[in-house]
């Protein structure tokens, strides 16, 4: 007759860690909610706390928060032995589990990636994996990922807690977006008000107005150089105001459709470009 295992026996290798107690989960939620309510704590700091907290509760060895911005996907927080760092740019592809989560808007949980998804990178190393998308209006704006080297999966209570944190992050990300838009709107209004103030104080002199436009545009756009280029009565373009270190002391030049100023001055259309290392500023005063 086989003896029953004694209490306190260590789990077998590969067994999933015991789920966190209700008191531990409540304490974790309280810490996260306090961070969310603190205006001095930014979004990535909250996400970092959530990643570390959920890793501890889930018995995970790796965790990350990846968020979407205007340029794509960027790592906001990461812990453990992962192949990327905070600030790294990422591409959401279906070959990665987090990519599938954000592309589909659905949660992906594998108790043993080695057998469920053997073609995924490091399938034999991080065998338990979880990716929970962060959604706003049905669109993925971020993702929380957890993984553990041993198979066994995460328990339902831990998964539910991570999904709760994902919902809270969605609210925090939306609040951050609204705050950023409000701040940008105030900065835009301040720039316009400054220009209007200069116009009212210099009704017969246009130069202070042009200087104010260049200065306000540089500040609002975080641009290193801003030039106000006008077309004279002779049809030639000339720099009338400038803000920044670029030397714009050049003679008036003819409209050239190969330059930004030339393309935008003729048809009243806006033209945007970026100057690379090979740009010759001396020959292109509009850059």
Residue frames relative to the residue before (quaternion, step in Angstrom):
aa qw qx qy qz dx dy dz
X 1.0000 0.0000 0.0000 0.0000 0.00 0.00 0.00
X 0.3596 -0.7578 0.5071 0.1979 3.59 -0.71 1.08
X 0.4450 -0.7034 0.4909 0.2573 3.55 -0.88 0.98
X 0.5010 -0.6441 0.4898 0.3070 3.55 -1.08 0.75
X 0.5443 -0.6235 0.4400 0.3483 3.63 -1.02 0.71
X 0.4570 -0.6921 0.4913 0.2658 3.53 -1.00 0.82
X 0.5807 -0.5661 0.4469 0.3776 3.55 -1.19 0.52
X 0.7614 0.3458 -0.2663 0.4793 3.55 -1.05 0.80
X 0.4174 0.7001 -0.4797 0.3250 3.57 1.27 0.08
X 0.4931 -0.6683 0.4673 0.3031 3.59 -0.88 0.89
X 0.5211 -0.6377 0.4561 0.3374 3.59 -1.01 0.71
X 0.5787 -0.5828 0.4413 0.3616 3.53 -1.19 0.55
X 0.6005 -0.5503 0.4165 0.4040 3.57 -1.14 0.54
X 0.7680 0.3264 -0.2621 0.4847 3.55 -0.95 0.93
X 0.5504 0.6064 -0.4098 0.4018 3.59 1.22 -0.21
X 0.5253 -0.6375 0.4610 0.3243 3.56 -1.08 0.73
X 0.5406 -0.6132 0.4573 0.3502 3.61 -1.03 0.68
X 0.5828 -0.5755 0.4359 0.3730 3.56 -1.18 0.54
X 0.5383 -0.6273 0.4428 0.3474 3.60 -1.01 0.73
X 0.5675 -0.6025 0.4373 0.3517 3.54 -1.14 0.65
X 0.5525 -0.6142 0.4489 0.3407 3.54 -1.12 0.65
X 0.6486 -0.5230 0.3811 0.4008 3.54 -1.28 0.41
X 0.6470 0.5211 -0.3282 0.4495 3.59 1.01 -0.74
X 0.6390 0.5139 -0.3260 0.4704 3.59 1.05 -0.74
X 0.6497 0.5035 -0.3192 0.4717 3.58 0.99 -0.80
X 0.6469 0.5167 -0.3219 0.4593 3.59 0.97 -0.83
X 0.6470 0.5096 -0.3183 0.4695 3.59 0.98 -0.82
X 0.6424 0.5237 -0.3204 0.4586 3.58 1.03 -0.81
X 0.6495 0.5097 -0.3130 0.4694 3.57 0.96 -0.88
X 0.6389 0.5358 -0.3247 0.4464 3.58 0.98 -0.81
X 0.6547 0.5057 -0.3133 0.4664 3.60 0.97 -0.83
X 0.6644 0.4982 -0.3037 0.4670 3.55 0.96 -0.87
X 0.6621 0.5018 -0.3139 0.4597 3.60 0.89 -0.86
X 0.6284 0.5239 -0.3382 0.4650 3.59 1.05 -0.71
X 0.6518 0.5025 -0.3130 0.4740 3.58 1.02 -0.79
X 0.6456 0.5238 -0.3203 0.4541 3.59 1.00 -0.79
X 0.7001 0.4715 -0.2634 0.4671 3.58 1.08 -0.71
X 0.6146 0.5568 -0.3425 0.4415 3.59 1.27 -0.25
X 0.3417 -0.7727 0.4926 0.2085 3.64 -0.42 1.14
X 0.6186 0.5578 -0.3493 0.4291 3.60 1.20 -0.38
X 0.6460 0.4942 -0.3132 0.4903 3.60 1.26 -0.28
X 0.2919 -0.7819 0.5233 0.1721 3.59 -0.61 1.09
X 0.7519 -0.4400 0.2659 0.4127 3.54 -1.34 0.29
X 0.6971 0.4732 -0.2883 0.4551 3.59 0.80 -0.96
X 0.6091 0.5367 -0.3565 0.4625 3.60 1.12 -0.56
X 0.6314 0.5094 -0.3268 0.4848 3.58 1.03 -0.78
X 0.6626 0.5061 -0.3028 0.4617 3.55 0.92 -0.92
X 0.6229 0.5389 -0.3381 0.4553 3.58 1.03 -0.76
X 0.6447 0.5101 -0.3109 0.4770 3.57 0.99 -0.85
X 0.6523 0.5169 -0.3121 0.4581 3.58 0.95 -0.88
X 0.6493 0.5157 -0.3215 0.4573 3.59 0.92 -0.89
X 0.6868 0.4727 -0.2937 0.4675 3.59 0.82 -0.95
X 0.6575 0.5211 -0.3136 0.4449 3.59 0.97 -0.85
X 0.7040 0.4570 -0.2728 0.4703 3.57 0.83 -0.97
X 0.5884 0.5557 -0.3754 0.4518 3.60 1.07 -0.58
X 0.6702 0.4966 -0.2936 0.4669 3.56 0.93 -0.90
X 0.6855 0.4845 -0.2874 0.4612 3.59 0.89 -0.92
X 0.7383 0.4296 -0.2275 0.4676 3.57 0.97 -0.87
X 0.4064 -0.6972 0.4901 0.3296 3.56 1.21 -0.32
X 0.3663 0.7391 -0.4813 0.2966 3.57 1.18 0.62
X 0.3713 -0.7320 0.5337 0.2037 3.55 -1.20 0.58
X 0.7728 0.1738 -0.1044 0.6014 3.55 1.27 -0.35
X 0.0872 0.7943 -0.5975 0.0664 3.55 -1.11 0.70
X 0.0097 -0.8081 0.5882 -0.0298 3.56 -1.09 0.72
X 0.1791 -0.7171 0.6594 0.1375 3.49 -1.39 0.42
X 0.0315 -0.7854 0.6175 -0.0285 3.57 -0.72 1.12
X 0.0788 -0.8198 0.5672 0.0032 3.57 -0.75 1.05
X 0.4401 -0.6793 0.5253 0.2626 3.51 -1.27 0.50
X 0.0244 -0.7674 0.6398 0.0337 3.55 -1.09 0.76
X 0.7840 -0.3474 0.2214 0.4644 3.57 -1.26 -0.19
X 0.7433 0.4105 -0.2144 0.4827 3.59 1.13 -0.60
X 0.7542 -0.3213 0.2142 0.5311 3.62 1.20 0.03
X 0.7014 -0.4320 0.3553 0.4418 3.56 -0.99 -0.91
X 0.0362 -0.8028 0.5943 -0.0319 3.55 -0.91 0.97
X 0.4687 -0.6682 0.5036 0.2833 3.57 -1.07 0.78
X 0.2011 -0.8082 0.5464 0.0883 3.57 -0.67 1.12
X 0.7852 -0.0465 0.0505 0.6154 3.57 1.17 -0.61
X 0.0994 0.7934 -0.5962 0.0719 3.57 -1.06 0.70
X 0.0100 -0.7786 0.6272 -0.0165 3.53 -1.14 0.75
X 0.7067 0.4363 -0.3354 0.4446 3.54 -1.10 0.70
X 0.6652 -0.5022 0.3839 0.3974 3.54 -1.35 -0.18
X 0.2367 0.7588 -0.5634 0.2254 3.56 0.23 1.31
X 0.5606 -0.6601 0.4080 0.2889 3.54 -1.22 0.53
X 0.7252 0.3573 -0.2478 0.5338 3.62 1.21 0.20
X 0.3116 -0.7436 0.5689 0.1620 3.53 -1.33 0.39
X 0.6738 -0.4687 0.3735 0.4323 3.53 -1.31 0.25
X 0.7658 0.3197 -0.2694 0.4887 3.55 -0.89 0.99
X 0.5266 0.6329 -0.4181 0.3838 3.61 1.21 -0.27
X 0.3996 -0.6859 0.5575 0.2430 3.53 -1.17 0.70
X 0.1224 -0.8052 0.5799 0.0206 3.55 -0.95 0.94
X 0.2685 -0.7338 0.5976 0.1800 3.54 -1.27 0.43
X 0.3437 -0.7451 0.5380 0.1930 3.55 -0.77 1.04
X 0.1090 0.7867 -0.5926 0.1343 3.57 -0.42 1.26
X 0.5717 -0.6261 0.4062 0.3409 3.60 -1.09 0.64
X 0.5502 0.6145 -0.4010 0.3986 3.60 1.23 -0.19
X 0.6967 0.3716 -0.2633 0.5542 3.59 1.28 -0.28
X 0.5639 -0.6246 0.4177 0.3425 3.57 -1.08 0.70
X 0.6486 0.4926 -0.3349 0.4738 3.60 0.98 -0.77
X 0.6183 0.5489 -0.3427 0.4460 3.57 1.09 -0.69
X 0.6351 0.5175 -0.3233 0.4736 3.56 1.01 -0.79
X 0.6447 0.5410 -0.3248 0.4316 3.56 0.98 -0.86
X 0.7277 0.4209 -0.2619 0.4740 3.61 0.80 -0.94
X 0.6514 0.5163 -0.3272 0.4495 3.60 1.07 -0.64
X 0.7529 0.3680 -0.2042 0.5059 3.58 1.06 -0.70
X 0.3658 -0.7312 0.4929 0.2976 3.58 1.18 -0.54
X 0.6139 0.5405 -0.3420 0.4626 3.58 1.24 0.40
X 0.5284 -0.6169 0.4875 0.3205 3.54 -1.25 0.51
X 0.1066 -0.7677 0.6282 0.0685 3.55 -1.12 0.76
X 0.0258 0.7931 -0.6029 0.0823 3.55 -0.77 1.13
X 0.0325 -0.7980 0.6014 -0.0239 3.55 -0.74 1.11
X 0.3411 -0.7436 0.5432 0.1887 3.55 -0.75 1.10
X 0.7869 -0.0094 -0.0053 0.6169 3.59 1.19 -0.49
X 0.2659 -0.8077 0.5111 0.1250 3.54 -0.07 1.34
X 0.5590 0.6331 -0.3852 0.3720 3.58 1.09 -0.66
X 0.7677 0.3217 -0.1742 0.5261 3.57 1.00 -0.81
X 0.6739 0.5032 -0.3031 0.4480 3.61 1.05 -0.72
X 0.8016 0.0327 0.0310 0.5962 3.58 0.98 -0.92
X 0.0539 -0.8632 0.5011 0.0299 3.63 0.55 1.10
X 0.6587 0.5253 -0.3163 0.4359 3.61 1.18 -0.44
X 0.5078 0.6343 -0.4289 0.3948 3.59 1.26 -0.16
X 0.5980 -0.5869 0.4058 0.3653 3.59 -1.05 0.74
X 0.8529 0.0653 -0.0886 0.5103 3.57 -1.02 0.93
X 0.1660 0.8259 -0.5224 0.1319 3.58 1.05 0.72
X 0.6943 0.4689 -0.2803 0.4685 3.60 1.06 -0.68
X 0.6618 0.5126 -0.3076 0.4524 3.60 1.21 -0.36
X 0.7861 0.1775 -0.0869 0.5857 3.58 0.78 -1.03
X 0.0762 -0.8786 0.4710 0.0179 3.53 0.39 1.27
X 0.7093 0.3297 -0.2447 0.5730 3.61 1.15 -0.50
X 0.0802 0.8168 -0.5627 0.0989 3.58 -0.66 1.08
X 0.0231 -0.7796 0.6257 -0.0126 3.52 -1.19 0.71
X 0.0060 0.7697 -0.6381 0.0200 3.56 -0.98 0.92
X 0.0678 -0.7987 0.5977 -0.0131 3.55 -0.70 1.16
X 0.3219 -0.7667 0.5178 0.2009 3.62 -0.54 1.10
X 0.2973 -0.7030 0.6157 0.1958 3.54 -1.24 0.58
X 0.1187 -0.8540 0.5065 -0.0072 3.56 -0.43 1.25
X 0.0166 -0.7417 0.6697 0.0337 3.51 -1.30 0.61
X 0.8299 -0.0662 -0.0179 0.5537 3.56 -0.61 1.19
X 0.7250 -0.4620 0.2372 0.4524 3.55 1.00 0.88
X 0.6548 0.4883 -0.3068 0.4886 3.60 1.28 -0.05
X 0.4620 -0.6842 0.4909 0.2784 3.58 -0.99 0.82
X 0.0673 -0.7955 0.6021 0.0118 3.55 -0.86 1.03
X 0.7983 0.0032 -0.0053 0.6022 3.55 1.29 -0.04
X 0.1533 -0.7782 0.5997 0.1063 3.55 -1.31 0.00
X 0.2256 -0.7248 0.6340 0.1477 3.54 -1.18 0.71
X 0.0611 -0.8057 0.5890 0.0096 3.58 -0.83 0.97
X 0.0489 -0.7675 0.6392 0.0099 3.54 -1.15 0.76
X 0.0616 0.7940 -0.6044 0.0219 3.57 -1.11 0.60
X 0.1154 -0.7620 0.6346 0.0569 3.50 -1.31 0.51
X 0.5555 -0.6458 0.4111 0.3245 3.57 -1.00 0.79
X 0.7039 0.4380 -0.2652 0.4923 3.60 1.01 -0.78
X 0.4751 -0.6486 0.4991 0.3233 3.61 -1.13 0.52
X 0.4127 0.7226 -0.5029 0.2337 3.54 -1.28 0.10
X 0.3801 -0.7563 0.4642 0.2608 3.58 1.19 -0.40
X 0.4705 -0.6301 0.5327 0.3127 3.54 -1.37 0.11
X 0.5111 -0.6565 0.4548 0.3179 3.58 -1.04 0.74
X 0.6777 -0.5328 0.3349 0.3803 3.55 -1.23 0.55
X 0.6446 0.5360 -0.3332 0.4315 3.58 0.98 -0.79
X 0.6624 0.4946 -0.3037 0.4738 3.57 0.99 -0.83
X 0.6335 0.5229 -0.3301 0.4651 3.58 1.00 -0.81
X 0.6457 0.5156 -0.3188 0.4644 3.58 0.98 -0.84
X 0.6453 0.5159 -0.3220 0.4623 3.58 1.02 -0.79
X 0.6494 0.5065 -0.3173 0.4702 3.60 0.96 -0.83
X 0.6405 0.5093 -0.3259 0.4734 3.59 1.04 -0.72
X 0.6109 0.5344 -0.3432 0.4727 3.58 1.11 -0.65
X 0.6513 0.5009 -0.3085 0.4793 3.56 0.97 -0.85
X 0.6170 0.5388 -0.3453 0.4580 3.59 1.05 -0.72
X 0.6424 0.5117 -0.3212 0.4716 3.59 1.01 -0.80
X 0.6554 0.5064 -0.3115 0.4659 3.58 1.00 -0.82
X 0.6344 0.5171 -0.3258 0.4733 3.57 1.05 -0.73
X 0.6015 0.5542 -0.3611 0.4480 3.59 1.05 -0.68
X 0.6518 0.4981 -0.3057 0.4832 3.58 1.00 -0.85
X 0.6610 0.5088 -0.3076 0.4578 3.58 0.94 -0.90
X 0.6601 0.5041 -0.3088 0.4635 3.60 0.98 -0.81
X 0.6427 0.5077 -0.3230 0.4742 3.58 1.03 -0.73
X 0.6436 0.5109 -0.3219 0.4702 3.59 1.00 -0.81
X 0.6428 0.5164 -0.3216 0.4655 3.58 1.00 -0.81
X 0.6400 0.5217 -0.3249 0.4611 3.59 1.02 -0.78
X 0.6707 0.4921 -0.2996 0.4672 3.57 0.90 -0.92
X 0.6431 0.5170 -0.3214 0.4646 3.58 1.01 -0.80
X 0.6487 0.5150 -0.3122 0.4653 3.57 1.01 -0.84
X 0.6625 0.4970 -0.3070 0.4688 3.59 0.95 -0.84
X 0.6355 0.5213 -0.3289 0.4649 3.58 1.03 -0.76
X 0.6536 0.5132 -0.3052 0.4651 3.56 0.99 -0.88
X 0.6598 0.4945 -0.3091 0.4739 3.58 0.96 -0.85
X 0.6356 0.5286 -0.3308 0.4552 3.58 1.04 -0.73
X 0.6493 0.5023 -0.3124 0.4779 3.58 1.01 -0.79
X 0.6462 0.5108 -0.3239 0.4654 3.59 0.99 -0.81
X 0.6387 0.5195 -0.3233 0.4665 3.57 1.01 -0.80
X 0.6699 0.4969 -0.2984 0.4639 3.57 0.94 -0.90
X 0.6284 0.5322 -0.3326 0.4596 3.58 1.06 -0.74
X 0.6461 0.5198 -0.3163 0.4608 3.57 0.99 -0.87
X 0.6650 0.4926 -0.3061 0.4706 3.59 0.93 -0.88
X 0.6494 0.5258 -0.3199 0.4466 3.58 0.96 -0.85
X 0.6355 0.5281 -0.3275 0.4583 3.58 1.02 -0.78
X 0.6597 0.4976 -0.3091 0.4709 3.57 0.95 -0.84
X 0.6524 0.5114 -0.3114 0.4647 3.58 0.97 -0.83
X 0.6208 0.5369 -0.3384 0.4602 3.57 1.07 -0.73
X 0.6635 0.4951 -0.3056 0.4703 3.58 0.96 -0.86
X 0.6248 0.5408 -0.3373 0.4510 3.59 1.02 -0.80
X 0.6913 0.4839 -0.2872 0.4533 3.56 0.90 -0.90
X 0.7003 0.4539 -0.2701 0.4803 3.58 1.12 -0.63
X 0.7674 0.2461 -0.1617 0.5696 3.61 1.23 -0.27
X 0.0204 -0.8581 0.5131 0.0056 3.60 0.57 1.11
X 0.7656 0.3501 -0.1999 0.5013 3.62 1.10 -0.52
X 0.7121 0.3874 -0.2449 0.5319 3.61 1.25 -0.12
X 0.2636 -0.8119 0.5049 0.1279 3.56 -0.45 1.24
X 0.5473 0.6635 -0.3992 0.3175 3.61 1.11 -0.54
X 0.6558 0.4899 -0.3429 0.4609 3.67 0.84 -0.75
X 0.6170 0.5423 -0.3423 0.4561 3.56 1.10 -0.65
X 0.6645 0.4956 -0.3010 0.4714 3.59 0.93 -0.90
X 0.6317 0.5244 -0.3288 0.4667 3.59 1.02 -0.78
X 0.6618 0.5067 -0.3024 0.4624 3.57 0.97 -0.87
X 0.6194 0.5378 -0.3374 0.4617 3.59 1.07 -0.74
X 0.6683 0.4996 -0.3010 0.4617 3.59 0.90 -0.92
X 0.6789 0.4936 -0.2905 0.4595 3.56 0.89 -0.95
X 0.6794 0.4852 -0.2947 0.4649 3.60 0.91 -0.91
X 0.6449 0.5201 -0.3245 0.4564 3.59 0.99 -0.79
X 0.6421 0.5204 -0.3236 0.4607 3.58 1.00 -0.81
X 0.6840 0.4831 -0.2864 0.4656 3.56 0.94 -0.88
X 0.6979 0.4825 -0.2782 0.4503 3.58 0.85 -0.94
X 0.7509 0.3811 -0.2020 0.5002 3.60 0.99 -0.83
X 0.3474 -0.7371 0.4959 0.3001 3.60 1.31 -0.13
X 0.3286 0.7554 -0.4911 0.2834 3.55 1.02 0.89
X 0.4632 -0.6812 0.4933 0.2794 3.56 -1.07 0.74
X 0.7979 0.0793 -0.0265 0.5969 3.58 1.09 -0.68
X 0.0107 0.7704 -0.6368 0.0277 3.54 -1.00 0.91
X 0.0569 -0.7953 0.6034 0.0112 3.55 -0.88 0.98
X 0.2253 -0.7203 0.6383 0.1516 3.53 -1.12 0.76
X 0.0480 -0.8192 0.5699 -0.0422 3.56 -0.41 1.28
X 0.0622 -0.8039 0.5915 -0.0027 3.55 -0.76 1.07
X 0.4103 -0.6834 0.5493 0.2508 3.53 -1.25 0.54
X 0.3486 -0.7699 0.5049 0.1753 3.54 -0.72 1.12
X 0.7158 -0.4327 0.3268 0.4400 3.55 -1.35 0.05
X 0.6688 0.4935 -0.2979 0.4695 3.56 1.19 -0.52
X 0.5805 -0.6162 0.3602 0.3918 3.57 1.28 0.08
X 0.5885 0.5836 -0.3661 0.4232 3.58 1.27 -0.16
X 0.4164 -0.6887 0.5382 0.2504 3.54 -1.19 0.63
X 0.0430 0.7969 -0.6018 0.0300 3.55 -1.11 0.66
X 0.4852 -0.6474 0.5045 0.3013 3.56 -1.16 0.71
X 0.1580 -0.8186 0.5488 0.0615 3.56 -0.59 1.15
X 0.7821 0.0035 -0.0049 0.6231 3.59 1.24 -0.44
X 0.0077 -0.8050 0.5925 -0.0293 3.54 -1.12 0.69
X 0.0720 -0.7595 0.6441 0.0559 3.53 -1.21 0.61
X 0.6572 0.4814 -0.3670 0.4490 3.58 -0.68 1.08
X 0.6514 -0.5729 0.3503 0.3533 3.59 -1.27 0.28
X 0.5054 0.6682 -0.4293 0.3374 3.62 1.17 -0.30
X 0.3930 -0.7105 0.5356 0.2321 3.57 -0.93 0.93
X 0.0454 -0.8271 0.5599 -0.0196 3.58 -0.46 1.21
X 0.4013 0.7111 -0.4874 0.3094 3.58 1.18 0.42
X 0.2722 0.7458 -0.5472 0.2651 3.55 0.20 1.33
X 0.5607 -0.5915 0.4598 0.3527 3.52 -1.23 0.51
X 0.6299 -0.5230 0.3961 0.4158 3.61 -1.14 0.51
X 0.1352 -0.8090 0.5707 0.0398 3.57 -0.98 0.79
X 0.5800 -0.5975 0.4365 0.3406 3.52 -1.26 0.53
X 0.6022 -0.5542 0.4318 0.3793 3.54 -1.22 0.52
X 0.0378 -0.7932 0.6066 -0.0390 3.54 -0.74 1.12
X 0.3627 -0.7772 0.4740 0.1992 3.58 -0.46 1.22
X 0.5948 0.5622 -0.3749 0.4355 3.61 1.21 -0.12
X 0.6662 0.4570 -0.3066 0.5034 3.60 1.27 -0.13
X 0.6414 -0.5328 0.3844 0.3962 3.55 -1.23 0.43
X 0.6762 0.4900 -0.3017 0.4601 3.57 0.88 -0.92
X 0.6523 0.5211 -0.3192 0.4484 3.58 1.01 -0.76
X 0.6689 0.5006 -0.3061 0.4563 3.59 0.96 -0.84
X 0.7369 0.4312 -0.2440 0.4599 3.59 0.97 -0.80
X 0.6509 0.5523 -0.3312 0.4019 3.62 1.10 -0.50
X 0.6590 0.5547 -0.3241 0.3911 3.57 1.05 -0.65
X 0.8343 0.2231 -0.0947 0.4951 3.56 0.62 -1.11
X 0.5263 -0.6511 0.4100 0.3619 3.57 1.21 0.18
X 0.5203 0.6322 -0.4156 0.3960 3.57 1.19 0.51
X 0.4818 -0.6589 0.5002 0.2890 3.52 -1.16 0.70
X 0.0706 -0.7835 0.6166 0.0305 3.57 -1.09 0.74
X 0.0882 -0.8024 0.5903 0.0021 3.56 -0.84 1.05
X 0.0952 0.7797 -0.6143 0.0756 3.56 -0.97 0.86
X 0.3102 -0.7147 0.5847 0.2259 3.55 -1.33 0.14
X 0.3473 -0.7483 0.5314 0.1921 3.54 -0.96 0.89
X 0.2383 -0.7845 0.5599 0.1193 3.58 -0.70 1.09
X 0.7529 -0.4020 0.2668 0.4476 3.58 -1.28 -0.01
X 0.7019 0.4839 -0.2871 0.4367 3.57 1.11 -0.61
X 0.4335 0.7135 -0.4570 0.3067 3.59 1.26 -0.05
X 0.2560 -0.7541 0.5869 0.1460 3.56 -0.91 0.94
X 0.2791 -0.8134 0.4892 0.1455 3.55 -0.04 1.33
X 0.6186 0.5684 -0.3510 0.4136 3.58 1.05 -0.73
X 0.7299 0.4071 -0.2311 0.4981 3.58 1.08 -0.71
X 0.7452 0.3034 -0.1847 0.5644 3.56 1.28 -0.26
X 0.1260 -0.8503 0.5069 0.0641 3.60 0.28 1.21
X 0.6069 0.5704 -0.3656 0.4155 3.59 1.23 -0.24
X 0.5710 0.6045 -0.3934 0.3922 3.63 1.19 -0.18
